[in-house]
Amino acid sequence: MLNKYSNTDFFFNLKNSLRLVPKKLKLKIYLLIFFNLITNIFEVLGIFLVIPITALFLGLGNDNYSEYLMYLKNSFVILNNQSSLIILSLFFFSIFFIKYCFSIYNQIYQYSLIKNIKNHVSNKLIKAAYNKDWKDWINENKSNLYQNVINSSDLFCYQYLLQLFLLASEFLFLLILLI
């Protein structure tokens, strides 16, 4: 059985659908992808901090953690296991707090951008409906028209564009990790 859709159709549809996004919002899309990349970096940093914190709490591994925190030796005169646990814990919680605040800002920015794109797409669809012949316009059910515009723009923006932006940022992050 042959696939009725080819890869060229997919990329052609992707290219055509991205034309619906206004040019003034394309820079904001790149900024969104960058923000998602920063969020991913914070996630990885938080995961990497879990192992030393767990080892310090459980007393496993090397008892002298001051070797790993050489840059803090100048600031603190006494850097023993207890103080390194406090410093690492404060660093751990500050990273998670920054990540949490940045993630909230990223989500607000992401959904406001998607909402702006949705408004633009909805306006284009309504203008296309208004440009129909008068006879077609009179015979058409307006509530169905508006419902179709709302549903189509919602599906396009939230199910397609948002996922495409997230996929692009995850792919970029994977490339950075592999390099």
N, C-alpha and C positions, 0 to 999 in steps of 0.2 A: 504494500500500500504506500503510495507516494504522499508525502506531506504537502498539503495544499499551500502552506506558507513557507517561504524560504527565508534564509538569513538576510538577504537583501531587502525583502519586504519588511522585516523587523526594523532594520536600520533606516529604511526609507520612512516608515511610520514614526520612528523615534525622532528623526530629523524634522519631519513635518509637524509633529506635535510640539516640539520645542520652539517652533516658529510662532506659536500662539502666545508665548511668554514675551511680554514687552521688553524692549532693549534696556529701558531704565532699571528693570528688575534683574537683569542678567548679572550685573555686578554684585547685587545683593545675594544672588544664588551662589556665586563663588565665595562670598564671605560666609554664607551658611555652611558650605562644604569645609571651609577652613575652621569654623567654630566646631563642627562635628569632629574634625581631626584633633583639635585641642582637647575636646572632651574624651576622645579615645586615649590620648596620651595620659591624661589624668587617671583614667581607669587602669591603665597598665602600671603607672607609678604606684597607685594604691594597692594593686595586687603584689607588686614587688616589695612593698613595705610590710606586708602581712607576715612574711617568713621571719625577718629579724625580730619583729615584735613578739611573735609566738616563741621564738627561741629564747628571748630575754625573759619572758614571763615564766617559761618552764625551766629555765636554767640549763638549757641544752647548748651544746657546741662550745665555742671558745669563750672562756670566762673574761677575756680582756677585749671588750668591744671598743675600747678607746683607740685602738689601732685603726678601726674602720671610720672613726669620727675624728680624724686628724684636724680637719678644718675647724672643729669646735674646741680644740685644746687651748687655743689662744684666748678664747672668751671665758672659759671656765678653768679655774685653778685645779680643782679636784674633779677628776673625771673617772669615777669608778663605775662599777656595774650598776649601782642604784641610780646614779645621776645619768648614766647613758640610757637607762630605761626610761627615765622621766623625759629626757631630751628627745629620744626617738618617739616616745608616745606623743609628745607635744607636736613634733613634726608630722607624725602620722595623722593626728586629728586636724591639724591645720591644713594638710593636703586634702583630706576628705571634706573639710568645710569649704575650701576654695572650689573643689570639684563640684560640690553640691550647689553652691551659689552660681557657678558658671553654667552648670547643667540647667538650672532654672532659667537663667537668662537665655541660654541657647534654645530651650523649648519655646519660650515666649517669642523670640525672634523668628524661629522656624514657623510657628503657626501664624504669626502676623504676616510673614512673607507669603505663605500659602494662601491666606485669606485675601491678600492683595491680588495675587495671580488669579484666584477664583473670581473675584469681582471683575477683573479685566476680561476673563474668558466669558463670563455670564453676559457682560455688556456686548461683547462681539456676537454672541449667539442671539441675543435679543435684537440687535441691530439687523442681523441677517434675516430674522423673522419679520421685522418691520418692513424690510425691502421687498417683500413678496408682492405679487399682484393683488389688487384690491379684491378680486373675486375669491382668490385663495384665502386671503386674510379674513373675509367675512364668514366663509364656510368652516374655518378652523375653530376648534374649541380652545379658548384662551387659557383656561385653567390647565388643560393638558400641556399646552405649549410652555407655560411658565414652570410647570412641574418637571417637564423634560429638560428645560434649561437648568434648573436647580440641580436635578439629579446628575445630569451630564457633567456639569462643571464640578460638582462634588466628587464624582468618581474620577474625573481626570486629575484633579488637584491632590486629593487625599490618597487615592489608591494607586496613582501612577507617578505623578511628579514627586511627591514626598518620598516614595520608596526609591525612585531613581536618584534623588539627591543623597539619601542615606547609603545606597549602594555605591555611589561614586565616592563618598567620603570613606567608606569601609575599604573599598578597593585601593584608594590612595594610601590609606593607613597600612594596608597589607604590603603594598609596594615599598613603602618607607621601611617597614620592618625587615623585608627581604634584602634590602640594599644595605 
